[in-house]
Amino acid sequence: RLKKWLKKLQKKKSKFLTMQKEDCFYLGKVVKKYSFKGELLVKLDTDDPEIYTKMESVFIEQNKSLIPFFIERSSLHKSTLLRVKFEDVTNEEDADSLLKCELYLPLEFLPQLTGNKFYYHEILGFEAEDLSFGKIGIIKGVNDSTNQAIFEIDRDGSEILIPLIDDFIKTVDREQKKIILDVPEGLIDIYL
């Protein structure tokens, strides 16, 4: 898939200039230099880092723009970090300019999830329904900045927050764009 993507982008270089962050997913962050030859270590945001060792390119956010960088070689370092050598990053100074930068890939490269597993961006706009309460509202976001991720659900202008707990999620219906929940009695009523 990456090779096809790369060929498409080489034919349409203007696509590089128009790639938007909302069309991509966050892959990780450059955390430190590895060598004086421009190698870097990237902390990947994934449970399965091995699938990202064969990438040919990534987008790196610099000055609020996504810039394509081509990869000469990469390998896992201490099982959780990706050791990367980018083309045209040949010394410490080049590497310094990429420290703390975020890496992105197009959404189409996310592995497909099935069943009750989902990506947060995938369920935006889905209807949330509770087995006992009935229709709750529309999922507007997932707040994952706290210890426990939380569904942010809009019910006619009121916000309802429900912890994103596996036991609460009964069905994810991608065709109907609906998530069926079974939350403790009274939790939804707190917000009404």
Secondary structure by P-SEA (a helix, b strand, c coil): caaaaaaaaaacccccccccccccccccccccccccccccccccccccccccccccbbbbbcccbbbbbbbcccccccccbbbbbbcccccaaaaaaaccbbbbcccccccccccccccccccccbbbbbcccccccccccccccccbbbbbcccccbbbbbcccccccccccccccbbbbbcccccccccc
